[in-house]
Amino acid sequence: MGERMQIGEVAERTGLSLRTIRYYEEVGLVVPSARSQGGFRLYTDPDVERLELIKGMKPLGFQLDEMRDLLAILDPVPGSPNVEDPQRRLAEFSATAEQSCQKLRAKLRLAEKFAAMLRERVDHE
């Protein structure tokens, strides 16, 4: 199964907060592979990879039910929901991700334009 990590190490590796990782467990997106005798959550590399998938979905605006379905397609685990027509659903998720990326790029262009204006003001003051 590989190395087992406690939640703090997983948080450090993923850049997610302990609270966020616990929340993802609470809503059923990720489940620790084991628990220590003391009751600490223990995660493996596949658990970390699953958290990285979830982390990638978040800025694209995927909702929890969409995340569950997408994980069921990309990283099925026991208890994953059965997704009807997974290939069609994956194509829908892909289109949604592309639209979200376009919106984020537009926001970034506006932010960069504003930051450039501020730099120009600072340089000329």
N, CA, C and O atoms as a printed pandas DataFrame, in Angstrom:
     atom_number atom_name residue_name chain_id  residue_number  x_coord  y_coord  z_coord
0              1         N          MET        A               1    0.827   -1.199    0.000
1              2        CA          MET        A               1    0.000    0.000    0.000
2              3         C          MET        A               1    0.866    1.255    0.000
3              4         O          MET        A               1    0.388    2.319   -0.395
4              5         N          GLY        A               2    2.090    1.169    0.418
5              6        CA          GLY        A               2    2.979    2.318    0.417
6              7         C          GLY        A               2    2.996    3.032    1.748
7              8         O          GLY        A               2    2.399    2.592    2.731
8              9         N          GLU        A               3    3.696    4.140    1.747
9             10        CA          GLU        A               3    3.860    4.943    2.954
10            11         C          GLU        A               3    2.524    5.523    3.414
11            12         O          GLU        A               3    1.706    5.957    2.602
12            13         N          ARG        A               4    2.325    5.520    4.705
13            14        CA          ARG        A               4    1.122    6.123    5.269
14            15         C          ARG        A               4    1.502    7.440    5.924
15            16         O          ARG        A               4    2.490    7.531    6.652
16            17         N          MET        A               5    0.700    8.450    5.650
17            18        CA          MET        A               5    0.976    9.801    6.146
18            19         C          MET        A               5   -0.162   10.279    7.015
19            20         O          MET        A               5   -1.324    9.941    6.790
20            21         N          GLN        A               6    0.185   11.063    8.003
21            22        CA          GLN        A               6   -0.851   11.700    8.811
22            23         C          GLN        A               6   -1.338   12.943    8.076
23            24         O          GLN        A               6   -0.715   13.410    7.122
24            25         N          ILE        A               7   -2.443   13.453    8.536
25            26        CA          ILE        A               7   -3.127   14.551    7.846
26            27         C          ILE        A               7   -2.239   15.800    7.693
27            28         O          ILE        A               7   -2.340   16.511    6.693
28            29         N          GLY        A               8   -1.382   16.063    8.670
29            30        CA          GLY        A               8   -0.506   17.229    8.574
30            31         C          GLY        A               8    0.436   17.157    7.390
31            32         O          GLY        A               8    0.650   18.151    6.697
32            33         N          GLU        A               9    1.000   15.981    7.157
33            34        CA          GLU        A               9    1.893   15.802    6.011
34            35         C          GLU        A               9    1.123   15.910    4.704
35            36         O          GLU        A               9    1.617   16.470    3.725
36            37         N          VAL        A              10   -0.089   15.371    4.695
37            38        CA          VAL        A              10   -0.933   15.456    3.498
38            39         C          VAL        A              10   -1.262   16.921    3.206
39            40         O          VAL        A              10   -1.230   17.353    2.054
40            41         N          ALA        A              11   -1.575   17.670    4.246
41            42        CA          ALA        A              11   -1.872   19.093    4.074
42            43         C          ALA        A              11   -0.662   19.818    3.497
43            44         O          ALA        A              11   -0.797   20.659    2.608
44            45         N          GLU        A              12    0.502   19.490    4.000
45            46        CA          GLU        A              12    1.726   20.127    3.504
46            47         C          GLU        A              12    1.970   19.761    2.045
47            48         O          GLU        A              12    2.332   20.622    1.243
48            49         N          ARG        A              13    1.776   18.498    1.697
49            50        CA          ARG        A              13    2.014   18.042    0.321
50            51         C          ARG        A              13    1.013   18.618   -0.665
51            52         O          ARG        A              13    1.365   18.890   -1.813
52            53         N          THR        A              14   -0.223   18.807   -0.238
53            54        CA          THR        A              14   -1.269   19.259   -1.165
54            55         C          THR        A              14   -1.508   20.763   -1.133
55            56         O          THR        A              14   -2.067   21.327   -2.073
56            57         N          GLY        A              15   -1.086   21.407   -0.057
57            58        CA          GLY        A              15   -1.387   22.835    0.087
58            59         C          GLY        A              15   -2.803   23.084    0.581
59            60         O          GLY        A              15   -3.263   24.226    0.589
60            61         N          LEU        A              16   -3.496   22.035    0.993
61            62        CA          LEU        A              16   -4.842   22.165    1.540
62            63         C          LEU        A              16   -4.757   22.276    3.057
63            64         O          LEU        A              16   -3.830   21.751    3.673
64            65         N          SER        A              17   -5.710   22.950    3.644
65            66        CA          SER        A              17   -5.722   23.063    5.099
66            67         C          SER        A              17   -6.243   21.771    5.719
67            68         O          SER        A              17   -6.930   20.984    5.066
68            69         N          LEU        A              18   -5.904   21.567    6.989
69            70        CA          LEU        A              18   -6.426   20.408    7.712
70            71         C          LEU        A              18   -7.951   20.428    7.693
71            72         O          LEU        A              18   -8.599   19.398    7.508
72            73         N          ARG        A              19   -8.500   21.603    7.886
73            74        CA          ARG        A              19   -9.953   21.756    7.914
74            75         C          ARG        A              19  -10.577   21.330    6.584
75            76         O          ARG        A              19  -11.603   20.650    6.560
76            77         N          THR        A              20   -9.955   21.733    5.491
77            78        CA          THR        A              20  -10.470   21.385    4.166
78            79         C          THR        A              20  -10.414   19.880    3.942
79            80         O          THR        A              20  -11.369   19.294    3.432
80            81         N          ILE        A              21   -9.308   19.250    4.317
81            82        CA          ILE        A              21   -9.171   17.806    4.142
82            83         C          ILE        A              21  -10.228   17.085    4.981
83            84         O          ILE        A              21  -10.853   16.131    4.518
84            85         N          ARG        A              22  -10.419   17.544    6.206
85            86        CA          ARG        A              22  -11.451   16.927    7.059
86            87         C          ARG        A              22  -12.847   17.119    6.457
87            88         O          ARG        A              22  -13.687   16.221    6.517
88            89         N          TYR        A              23  -13.081   18.297    5.877
89            90        CA          TYR        A              23  -14.373   18.563    5.244
90            91         C          TYR        A              23  -14.589   17.619    4.063
91            92         O          TYR        A              23  -15.675   17.061    3.904
92            93         N          TYR        A              24  -13.559   17.438    3.235
93            94        CA          TYR        A              24  -13.687   16.528    2.101
94            95         C          TYR        A              24  -13.964   15.106    2.573
95            96         O          TYR        A              24  -14.670   14.357    1.898
96            97         N          GLU        A              25  -13.420   14.731    3.715
97            98        CA          GLU        A              25  -13.738   13.421    4.285
98            99         C          GLU        A              25  -15.195   13.391    4.754
99           100         O          GLU        A              25  -15.918   12.428    4.501
100          101         N          GLU        A              26  -15.609   14.444    5.432
101          102        CA          GLU        A              26  -16.967   14.528    5.978
102          103         C          GLU        A              26  -18.028   14.391    4.885
103          104         O          GLU        A              26  -19.061   13.754    5.091
104          105         N          VAL        A              27  -17.766   14.994    3.716
105          106        CA          VAL        A              27  -18.746   14.954    2.624
106          107         C          VAL        A              27  -18.534   13.754    1.701
107          108         O          VAL        A              27  -19.245   13.592    0.710
108          109         N          GLY        A              28  -17.555   12.919    2.032
109          110        CA          GLY        A              28  -17.367   11.676    1.303
110          111         C          GLY        A              28  -16.554   11.742    0.031
111          112         O          GLY        A              28  -16.603   10.816   -0.779
112          113         N          LEU        A              29  -15.803   12.820   -0.167
113          114        CA          LEU        A              29  -14.987   12.911   -1.376
114          115         C          LEU        A              29  -13.691   12.114   -1.258
115          116         O          LEU        A              29  -13.189   11.575   -2.244
116          117         N          VAL        A              30  -13.165   12.048   -0.052
117          118        CA          VAL        A              30  -11.937   11.284    0.188
118          119         C          VAL        A              30  -12.067   10.607    1.543
119          120         O          VAL        A              30  -12.636   11.164    2.482
120          121         N          VAL        A              31  -11.534    9.409    1.627
121          122        CA          VAL        A              31  -11.569    8.674    2.885
122          123         C          VAL        A              31  -10.150    8.225    3.189
123          124         O          VAL        A              31   -9.497    7.625    2.335
124          125         N          PRO        A              32   -9.661    8.505    4.393
125          126        CA          PRO        A              32   -8.313    8.025    4.734
126          127         C          PRO        A              32   -8.244    6.511    4.569
127          128         O          PRO        A              32   -9.213    5.802    4.844
128          129         N          SER        A              33   -7.100    6.027    4.121
129          130        CA          SER        A              33   -6.941    4.591    3.897
130          131         C          SER        A              33   -6.960    3.796    5.187
131          132         O          SER        A              33   -7.308    2.615    5.190
132          133         N          ALA        A              34   -6.589    4.436    6.279
133          134        CA          ALA        A              34   -6.534    3.722    7.566
134          135         C          ALA        A              34   -6.541    4.747    8.690
135          136         O          ALA        A              34   -6.541    5.958    8.474
136          137         N          ARG        A              35   -6.548    4.205    9.893
137          138        CA          ARG        A              35   -6.409    5.028   11.095
138          139         C          ARG        A              35   -5.348    4.385   11.964
139          140         O          ARG        A              35   -5.228    3.161   12.011
140          141         N          SER        A              36   -4.586    5.207   12.645
141          142        CA          SER        A              36   -3.578    4.681   13.561
142          143         C          SER        A              36   -4.270    4.135   14.799
143          144         O          SER        A              36   -5.473    4.323   14.983
144          145         N          GLN        A              37   -3.512    3.464   15.639
145          146        CA          GLN        A              37   -4.091    2.942   16.879
146          147         C          GLN        A              37   -4.633    4.078   17.735
147          148         O          GLN        A              37   -5.580    3.900   18.501
148          149         N          GLY        A              38   -4.021    5.242   17.594
149          150        CA          GLY        A              38   -4.482    6.412   18.340
150          151         C          GLY        A              38   -5.647    7.128   17.674
151          152         O          GLY        A              38   -6.128    8.137   18.189
152          153         N          GLY        A              39   -6.106    6.620   16.535
153          154        CA          GLY        A              39   -7.253    7.211   15.861
154          155         C          GLY        A              39   -6.912    8.280   14.839
155          156         O          GLY        A              39   -7.813    8.917   14.293
156          157         N          PHE        A              40   -5.618    8.493   14.568
157          158        CA          PHE        A              40   -5.229    9.504   13.590
158          159         C          PHE        A              40   -5.493    9.001   12.171
159          160         O          PHE        A              40   -5.287    7.827   11.864
160          161         N          ARG        A              41   -5.949    9.904   11.323
161          162        CA          ARG        A              41   -6.181    9.567    9.924
162          163         C          ARG        A              41   -4.833    9.246    9.276
163          164         O          ARG        A              41   -3.839    9.935    9.509
164          165         N          LEU        A              42   -4.817    8.197    8.464
165          166        CA          LEU        A              42   -3.612    7.830    7.721
166          167         C          LEU        A              42   -3.951    7.775    6.242
167          168         O          LEU        A              42   -4.916    7.129    5.832
168          169         N          TYR        A              43   -3.148    8.458    5.454
169          170        CA          TYR        A              43   -3.375    8.571    4.021
170          171         C          TYR        A              43   -2.216    7.937    3.260
171          172         O          TYR        A              43   -1.100    7.842    3.770
172          173         N          THR        A              44   -2.499    7.506    2.033
173          174        CA          THR        A              44   -1.485    6.949    1.146
174          175         C          THR        A              44   -1.339    7.856   -0.076
175          176         O          THR        A              44   -2.094    8.813   -0.247
176          177         N          ASP        A              45   -0.365    7.543   -0.915
177          178        CA          ASP        A              45   -0.176    8.340   -2.130
178          179         C          ASP        A              45   -1.435    8.402   -2.993
179          180         O          ASP        A              45   -1.753    9.480   -3.495
180          181         N          PRO        A              46   -2.168    7.304   -3.192
181          182        CA          PRO        A              46   -3.417    7.425   -3.969
182          183         C          PRO        A              46   -4.433    8.374   -3.318
183          184         O          PRO        A              46   -5.182    9.052   -4.022
184          185         N          ASP        A              47   -4.463    8.427   -1.987
185          186        CA          ASP        A              47   -5.357    9.373   -1.304
186          187         C          ASP        A              47   -4.935   10.806   -1.613
187          188         O          ASP        A              47   -5.776   11.675   -1.846
188          189         N          VAL        A              48   -3.626   11.042   -1.612
189          190        CA          VAL        A              48   -3.103   12.378   -1.923
190          191         C          VAL        A              48   -3.422   12.740   -3.370
191          192         O          VAL        A              48   -3.798   13.877   -3.659
192          193         N          GLU        A              49   -3.275   11.783   -4.276
193          194        CA          GLU        A              49   -3.605   12.033   -5.684
194          195         C          GLU        A              49   -5.086   12.380   -5.837
195          196         O          GLU        A              49   -5.444   13.246   -6.635
196          197         N          ARG        A              50   -5.927   11.717   -5.088
197          198        CA          ARG        A              50   -7.366   12.010   -5.128
198          199         C          ARG        A              50   -7.620   13.435   -4.624
199          200         O          ARG        A              50   -8.421   14.167   -5.206
200          201         N          LEU        A              51   -6.944   13.821   -3.556
201          202        CA          LEU        A              51   -7.083   15.196   -3.043
202          203         C          LEU        A              51   -6.598   16.213   -4.074
203          204         O          LEU        A              51   -7.176   17.293   -4.196
204          205         N          GLU        A              52   -5.550   15.880   -4.811
205          206        CA          GLU        A              52   -5.064   16.776   -5.868
206          207         C          GLU        A              52   -6.109   16.935   -6.964
207          208         O          GLU        A              52   -6.282   18.029   -7.501
208          209         N          LEU        A              53   -6.812   15.845   -7.303
209          210        CA          LEU        A              53   -7.901   15.940   -8.281
210          211         C          LEU        A              53   -8.985   16.895   -7.774
211          212         O          LEU        A              53   -9.459   17.760   -8.510
212          213         N          ILE        A              54   -9.364   16.726   -6.522
213          214        CA          ILE        A              54  -10.391   17.576   -5.919
214          215         C          ILE        A              54   -9.921   19.032   -5.918
215          216         O          ILE        A              54  -10.684   19.944   -6.237
216          217         N          LYS        A              55   -8.664   19.229   -5.558
217          218        CA          LYS        A              55   -8.088   20.579   -5.514
218          219         C          LYS        A              55   -8.172   21.244   -6.900
219          220         O          LYS        A              55   -8.404   22.449   -6.998
220          221         N          GLY        A              56   -7.985   20.463   -7.953
221          222        CA          GLY        A              56   -8.070   20.999   -9.307
222          223         C          GLY        A              56   -9.488   21.367   -9.723
223          224         O          GLY        A              56   -9.688   22.245  -10.563
224          225         N          MET        A              57  -10.466   20.696   -9.135
225          226        CA          MET        A              57  -11.863   20.967   -9.472
226          227         C          MET        A              57  -12.370   22.257   -8.840
227          228         O          MET        A              57  -13.199   22.961   -9.416
228          229         N          LYS        A              58  -11.871   22.553   -7.671
229          230        CA          LYS        A              58  -12.401   23.659   -6.868
230          231         C          LYS        A              58  -12.372   25.004   -7.607
231          232         O          LYS        A              58  -13.408   25.664   -7.677
232          233         N          PRO        A              59  -11.237   25.437   -8.158
233          234        CA          PRO        A              59  -11.242   26.752   -8.810
234          235         C          PRO        A              59  -12.082   26.815  -10.080
235          236         O          PRO        A              59  -12.376   27.898  -10.587
236          237         N          LEU        A              60  -12.465   25.647  -10.592
237          238        CA          LEU        A              60  -13.290   25.612  -11.792
238          239         C          LEU        A              60  -14.773   25.647  -11.467
239          240         O          LEU        A              60  -15.618   25.625  -12.361
240          241         N          GLY        A              61  -15.080   25.701  -10.179
241          242        CA          GLY        A              61  -16.463   25.893   -9.768
242          243         C          GLY        A              61  -17.311   24.641   -9.689
243          244         O          GLY        A              61  -18.536   24.741   -9.610
244          245         N          PHE        A              62  -16.702   23.465   -9.708
245          246        CA          PHE        A              62  -17.483   22.240   -9.596
246          247         C          PHE        A              62  -18.141   22.156   -8.225
247          248         O          PHE        A              62  -17.513   22.449   -7.208
248          249         N          GLN        A              63  -19.408   21.755   -8.205
249          250        CA          GLN        A              63  -20.153   21.577   -6.970
250          251         C          GLN        A              63  -19.867   20.175   -6.416
251          252         O          GLN        A              63  -19.336   19.320   -7.124
252          253         N          LEU        A              64  -20.224   19.947   -5.147
253          254        CA          LEU        A              64  -19.921   18.672   -4.499
254          255         C          LEU        A              64  -20.466   17.466   -5.262
255          256         O          LEU        A              64  -19.762   16.469   -5.424
256          257         N          ASP        A              65  -21.713   17.544   -5.732
257          258        CA          ASP        A              65  -22.275   16.404   -6.460
258          259         C          ASP        A              65  -21.544   16.171   -7.777
259          260         O          ASP        A              65  -21.375   15.028   -8.202
260          261         N          GLU        A              66  -21.116   17.240   -8.417
261          262        CA          GLU        A              66  -20.342   17.106   -9.644
262          263         C          GLU        A              66  -18.969   16.508   -9.347
263          264         O          GLU        A              66  -18.463   15.681  -10.106
264          265         N          MET        A              67  -18.375   16.934   -8.236
265          266        CA          MET        A              67  -17.082   16.377   -7.834
266          267         C          MET        A              67  -17.198   14.879   -7.593
267          268         O          MET        A              67  -16.332   14.109   -8.009
268          269         N          ARG        A              68  -18.264   14.470   -6.925
269          270        CA          ARG        A              68  -18.480   13.038   -6.662
270          271         C          ARG        A              68  -18.570   12.253   -7.967
271          272         O          ARG        A              68  -17.942   11.205   -8.119
272          273         N          ASP        A              69  -19.355   12.770   -8.901
273          274        CA          ASP        A              69  -19.512   12.093  -10.189
274          275         C          ASP        A              69  -18.193   12.061  -10.963
275          276         O          ASP        A              69  -17.826   11.036  -11.537
276          277         N          LEU        A              70  -17.500   13.171  -10.973
277          278        CA          LEU        A              70  -16.234   13.234  -11.698
278          279         C          LEU        A              70  -15.207   12.292  -11.079
279          280         O          LEU        A              70  -14.469   11.618  -11.799
280          281         N          LEU        A              71  -15.155   12.242   -9.765
281          282        CA          LEU        A              71  -14.252   11.297   -9.095
282          283         C          LEU        A              71  -14.649    9.857   -9.388
283          284         O          LEU        A              71  -13.785    8.994   -9.542
284          285         N          ALA        A              72  -15.949    9.594   -9.466
285          286        CA          ALA        A              72  -16.420    8.243   -9.772
286          287         C          ALA        A              72  -15.957    7.797  -11.157
287          288         O          ALA        A              72  -15.785    6.604  -11.406
288          289         N          ILE        A              73  -15.759    8.759  -12.054
289          290        CA          ILE        A              73  -15.284    8.454  -13.400
290          291         C          ILE        A              73  -13.762    8.367  -13.434
291          292         O          ILE        A              73  -13.201    7.420  -13.985
292          293         N          LEU        A              74  -13.093    9.361  -12.841
293          294        CA          LEU        A              74  -11.637    9.452  -12.924
294          295         C          LEU        A              74  -10.897    8.576  -11.924
295          296         O          LEU        A              74   -9.811    8.075  -12.214
296          297         N          ASP        A              75  -11.486    8.392  -10.746
297          298        CA          ASP        A              75  -10.809    7.678   -9.667
298          299         C          ASP        A              75  -11.820    6.885   -8.845
299          300         O          ASP        A              75  -12.018    7.162   -7.662
300          301         N          PRO        A              76  -12.464    5.891   -9.478
301          302        CA          PRO        A              76  -13.504    5.158   -8.746
302          303         C          PRO        A              76  -12.938    4.373   -7.566
303          304         O          PRO        A              76  -11.882    3.749   -7.661
304          305         N          VAL        A              77  -13.654    4.418   -6.476
305          306        CA          VAL        A              77  -13.316    3.657   -5.269
306          307         C          VAL        A              77  -14.588    2.937   -4.826
307          308         O          VAL        A              77  -15.684    3.297   -5.255
308          309         N          PRO        A              78  -14.449    1.921   -3.970
309          310        CA          PRO        A              78  -15.663    1.260   -3.478
310          311         C          PRO        A              78  -16.630    2.285   -2.886
311          312         O          PRO        A              78  -16.233    3.148   -2.103
312          313         N          GLY        A              79  -17.877    2.182   -3.262
313          314        CA          GLY        A              79  -18.892    3.109   -2.782
314          315         C          GLY        A              79  -19.098    4.322   -3.676
315          316         O          GLY        A              79  -19.961    5.155   -3.399
316          317         N          SER        A              80  -18.309    4.432   -4.755
317          318        CA          SER        A              80  -18.496    5.548   -5.688
318          319         C          SER        A              80  -19.866    5.452   -6.334
319          320         O          SER        A              80  -20.365    4.352   -6.571
320          321         N          PRO        A              81  -20.484    6.604   -6.624
321          322        CA          PRO        A              81  -21.790    6.549   -7.289
322          323         C          PRO        A              81  -21.660    5.972   -8.697
323          324         O          PRO        A              81  -20.614    6.092   -9.335
324          325         N          ASN        A              82  -22.717    5.357   -9.162
325          326        CA          ASN        A              82  -22.753    4.854  -10.523
326          327         C          ASN        A              82  -23.141    6.016  -11.434
327          328         O          ASN        A              82  -24.226    6.580  -11.299
328          329         N          VAL        A              83  -22.267    6.365  -12.347
329          330        CA          VAL        A              83  -22.520    7.482  -13.256
330          331         C          VAL        A              83  -23.044    6.926  -14.572
331          332         O          VAL        A              83  -22.386    6.128  -15.240
332          333         N          GLU        A              84  -24.243    7.369  -14.925
333          334        CA          GLU        A              84  -24.851    6.929  -16.172
334          335         C          GLU        A              84  -24.121    7.587  -17.338
335          336         O          GLU        A              84  -23.895    8.797  -17.335
336          337         N          ASP        A              85  -23.760    6.795  -18.319
337          338        CA          ASP        A              85  -23.048    7.251  -19.524
338          339         C          ASP        A              85  -21.823    8.092  -19.141
339          340         O          ASP        A              85  -21.786    9.295  -19.397
340          341         N          PRO        A              86  -20.823    7.450  -18.527
341          342        CA          PRO        A              86  -19.654    8.189  -18.033
342          343         C          PRO        A              86  -18.903    8.959  -19.115
343          344         O          PRO        A              86  -18.365   10.032  -18.841
344          345         N          GLN        A              87  -18.858    8.435  -20.331
345          346        CA          GLN        A              87  -18.123    9.140  -21.394
346          347         C          GLN        A              87  -18.812   10.461  -21.746
347          348         O          GLN        A              87  -18.148   11.482  -21.924
348          349         N          ARG        A              88  -20.134   10.439  -21.846
349          350        CA          ARG        A              88  -20.882   11.670  -22.123
350          351         C          ARG        A              88  -20.712   12.659  -20.972
351          352         O          ARG        A              88  -20.505   13.853  -21.188
352          353         N          ARG        A              89  -20.802   12.145  -19.751
353          354        CA          ARG        A              89  -20.678   12.998  -18.567
354          355         C          ARG        A              89  -19.281   13.615  -18.498
355          356         O          ARG        A              89  -19.130   14.782  -18.137
356          357         N          LEU        A              90  -18.264   12.829  -18.844
357          358        CA          LEU        A              90  -16.889   13.343  -18.852
358          359         C          LEU        A              90  -16.735   14.463  -19.883
359          360         O          LEU        A              90  -16.049   15.455  -19.636
360          361         N          ALA        A              91  -17.376   14.295  -21.033
361          362        CA          ALA        A              91  -17.343   15.348  -22.060
362          363         C          ALA        A              91  -18.014   16.621  -21.539
363          364         O          ALA        A              91  -17.542   17.725  -21.809
364          365         N          GLU        A              92  -19.109   16.469  -20.796
365          366        CA          GLU        A              92  -19.774   17.633  -20.196
366          367         C          GLU        A              92  -18.856   18.317  -19.186
367          368         O          GLU        A              92  -18.745   19.543  -19.167
368          369         N          PHE        A              93  -18.204   17.522  -18.352
369          370        CA          PHE        A              93  -17.283   18.090  -17.367
370          371         C          PHE        A              93  -16.130   18.820  -18.061
371          372         O          PHE        A              93  -15.698   19.882  -17.615
372          373         N          SER        A              94  -15.646   18.244  -19.140
373          374        CA          SER        A              94  -14.559   18.863  -19.892
374          375         C          SER        A              94  -14.992   20.219  -20.449
375          376         O          SER        A              94  -14.245   21.194  -20.365
376          377         N          ALA        A              95  -16.184   20.280  -21.011
377          378        CA          ALA        A              95  -16.703   21.543  -21.552
378          379         C          ALA        A              95  -16.870   22.580  -20.438
379          380         O          ALA        A              95  -16.543   23.753  -20.619
380          381         N          THR        A              96  -17.376   22.142  -19.297
381          382        CA          THR        A              96  -17.537   23.042  -18.154
382          383         C          THR        A              96  -16.182   23.580  -17.697
383          384         O          THR        A              96  -16.040   24.767  -17.407
384          385         N          ALA        A              97  -15.190   22.692  -17.638
385          386        CA          ALA        A              97  -13.850   23.107  -17.226
386          387         C          ALA        A              97  -13.276   24.131  -18.205
387          388         O          ALA        A              97  -12.664   25.116  -17.789
388          389         N          GLU        A              98  -13.471   23.902  -19.495
389          390        CA          GLU        A              98  -12.974   24.847  -20.507
390          391         C          GLU        A              98  -13.635   26.220  -20.355
391          392         O          GLU        A              98  -12.962   27.248  -20.432
392          393         N          GLN        A              99  -14.949   26.232  -20.140
393          394        CA          GLN        A              99  -15.662   27.504  -19.948
394          395         C          GLN        A              99  -15.151   28.228  -18.705
395          396         O          GLN        A              99  -14.962   29.444  -18.721
396          397         N          SER        A             100  -14.933   27.485  -17.642
397          398        CA          SER        A             100  -14.428   28.079  -16.403
398          399         C          SER        A             100  -13.034   28.659  -16.616
399          400         O          SER        A             100  -12.723   29.742  -16.121
400          401         N          CYS        A             101  -12.200   27.935  -17.351
401          402        CA          CYS        A             101  -10.846   28.440  -17.639
402          403         C          CYS        A             101  -10.906   29.748  -18.427
403          404         O          CYS        A             101  -10.135   30.670  -18.162
404          405         N          GLN        A             102  -11.823   29.828  -19.396
405          406        CA          GLN        A             102  -11.977   31.065  -20.168
406          407         C          GLN        A             102  -12.365   32.227  -19.263
407          408         O          GLN        A             102  -11.835   33.330  -19.400
408          409         N          LYS        A             103  -13.289   31.978  -18.339
409          410        CA          LYS        A             103  -13.705   33.026  -17.408
410          411         C          LYS        A             103  -12.552   33.439  -16.495
411          412         O          LYS        A             103  -12.359   34.624  -16.223
412          413         N          LEU        A             104  -11.791   32.454  -16.027
413          414        CA          LEU        A             104  -10.648   32.774  -15.163
414          415         C          LEU        A             104   -9.581   33.556  -15.920
415          416         O          LEU        A             104   -8.973   34.469  -15.360
416          417         N          ARG        A             105   -9.344   33.209  -17.191
417          418        CA          ARG        A             105   -8.366   33.958  -17.993
418          419         C          ARG        A             105   -8.818   35.412  -18.167
419          420         O          ARG        A             105   -7.996   36.326  -18.105
420          421         N          ALA        A             106  -10.109   35.628  -18.384
421          422        CA          ALA        A             106  -10.630   36.992  -18.530
422          423         C          ALA        A             106  -10.429   37.773  -17.233
423          424         O          ALA        A             106  -10.021   38.933  -17.264
424          425         N          LYS        A             107  -10.715   37.138  -16.092
425          426        CA          LYS        A             107  -10.491   37.802  -14.800
426          427         C          LYS        A             107   -9.018   38.123  -14.599
427          428         O          LYS        A             107   -8.666   39.191  -14.099
428          429         N          LEU        A             108   -8.158   37.182  -14.996
429          430        CA          LEU        A             108   -6.719   37.402  -14.847
430          431         C          LEU        A             108   -6.259   38.564  -15.720
431          432         O          LEU        A             108   -5.439   39.373  -15.287
432          433         N          ARG        A             109   -6.774   38.655  -16.939
433          434        CA          ARG        A             109   -6.410   39.789  -17.812
434          435         C          ARG        A             109   -6.797   41.116  -17.160
435          436         O          ARG        A             109   -6.020   42.071  -17.184
436          437         N          LEU        A             110   -7.995   41.178  -16.580
437          438        CA          LEU        A             110   -8.423   42.406  -15.892
438          439         C          LEU        A             110   -7.532   42.713  -14.700
439          440         O          LEU        A             110   -7.145   43.861  -14.485
440          441         N          ALA        A             111   -7.210   41.689  -13.928
441          442        CA          ALA        A             111   -6.358   41.886  -12.750
442          443         C          ALA        A             111   -4.963   42.350  -13.166
443          444         O          ALA        A             111   -4.389   43.235  -12.532
444          445         N          GLU        A             112   -4.418   41.757  -14.229
445          446        CA          GLU        A             112   -3.086   42.158  -14.697
446          447         C          GLU        A             112   -3.095   43.588  -15.228
447          448         O          GLU        A             112   -2.144   44.338  -15.014
448          449         N          LYS        A             113   -4.158   43.960  -15.914
449          450        CA          LYS        A             113   -4.283   45.334  -16.427
450          451         C          LYS        A             113   -4.319   46.318  -15.259
451          452         O          LYS        A             113   -3.671   47.364  -15.298
452          453         N          PHE        A             114   -5.078   45.976  -14.226
453          454        CA          PHE        A             114   -5.171   46.841  -13.053
454          455         C          PHE        A             114   -3.833   46.918  -12.325
455          456         O          PHE        A             114   -3.416   48.002  -11.916
456          457         N          ALA        A             115   -3.160   45.791  -12.160
457          458        CA          ALA        A             115   -1.855   45.777  -11.493
458          459         C          ALA        A             115   -0.840   46.606  -12.286
459          460         O          ALA        A             115   -0.017   47.312  -11.702
460          461         N          ALA        A             116   -0.903   46.516  -13.610
461          462        CA          ALA        A             116    0.005   47.304  -14.452
462          463         C          ALA        A             116   -0.252   48.799  -14.276
463          464         O          ALA        A             116    0.686   49.595  -14.226
464          465         N          MET        A             117   -1.521   49.173  -14.184
465          466        CA          MET        A             117   -1.866   50.579  -13.957
466          467         C          MET        A             117   -1.297   51.039  -12.616
467          468         O          MET        A             117   -0.750   52.138  -12.525
468          469         N          LEU        A             118   -1.418   50.217  -11.581
469          470        CA          LEU        A             118   -0.875   50.578  -10.270
470          471         C          LEU        A             118    0.643   50.699  -10.314
471          472         O          LEU        A             118    1.209   51.626   -9.734
472          473         N          ARG        A             119    1.313   49.759  -11.007
473          474        CA          ARG        A             119    2.779   49.846  -11.132
474          475         C          ARG        A             119    3.189   51.136  -11.827
475          476         O          ARG        A             119    4.156   51.790  -11.437
476          477         N          GLU        A             120    2.442   51.486  -12.858
477          478        CA          GLU        A             120    2.739   52.709  -13.608
478          479         C          GLU        A             120    2.590   53.933  -12.698
479          480         O          GLU        A             120    3.422   54.839  -12.734
480          481         N          ARG        A             121    1.552   53.955  -11.900
481          482        CA          ARG        A             121    1.352   55.062  -10.952
482          483         C          ARG        A             121    2.494   55.139   -9.949
483          484         O          ARG        A             121    2.990   56.223   -9.639
484          485         N          VAL        A             122    2.906   53.980   -9.446
485          486        CA          VAL        A             122    3.996   53.948   -8.460
486          487         C          VAL        A             122    5.291   54.449   -9.101
487          488         O          VAL        A             122    6.045   55.205   -8.488
488          489         N          ASP        A             123    5.540   54.023  -10.331
489          490        CA          ASP        A             123    6.772   54.413  -11.031
490          491         C          ASP        A             123    6.808   55.895  -11.362
491          492         O          ASP        A             123    7.889   56.463  -11.510
492          493         N          HIS        A             124    5.644   56.536  -11.482
493          494        CA          HIS        A             124    5.591   57.944  -11.864
494          495         C          HIS        A             124    5.302   58.865  -10.708
495          496         O          HIS        A             124    5.096   60.061  -10.916
496          497         N          GLU        A             125    5.281   58.362   -9.525
497          498        CA          GLU        A             125    5.004   59.207   -8.346
498          499         C          GLU        A             125    6.298   59.595   -7.703
499          500         O          GLU        A             125    6.299   60.304   -6.697
